[in-house]
Amino acid sequence: AILAICDTKEQGTDYCVMPVAYQYSNDFYIDKFVCDNGKVELVEEKIAQTLVDRGVQSCRIESNRGGTLFAQDVEKRVRELGGITNITTKWTQTNKETRIEVNSGWIKSHVLFKDKSIYEKDKEYKAAMTELFTYTMLGKNKHDDFCDCLSMFVDFASKSTTNRVAILKRTF
């Protein structure tokens, strides 16, 4: 499965962040990070294009702060581009810092990232990794968008189901 989760932004502040992950057994490999704090229309186009280019099957967009409208616009653009992504929304009600702390162990155990030598020239991936490595639970963080997005990814990925098909011998 190819999954993505998009943490929407408040106009003029925070980044819109979206990791794109490929699932391998019980682990998820983060292949791409989208990070943009530009105009909403341009960010929607960038998100939609990434979903189509990467063949993302399922994407959840945070519906807080106007995220539902953002999700509808992204879904429309994905369809126009011929994409297959199933886009859902979810309102987040839990405390951000608590969510990050609670889910950090699962992230360390099940999320794989590119080696620094590979992402060094990818501005967005590098920004994500820098934020991840500098986040602290002991004080204030200037930027926590990537950590928050990954903590929401845990909920999304751990509840995604993979169906299996088995061929059975007829009993009649």
Disulfide bonds with the S-S distance in Angstrom:
none
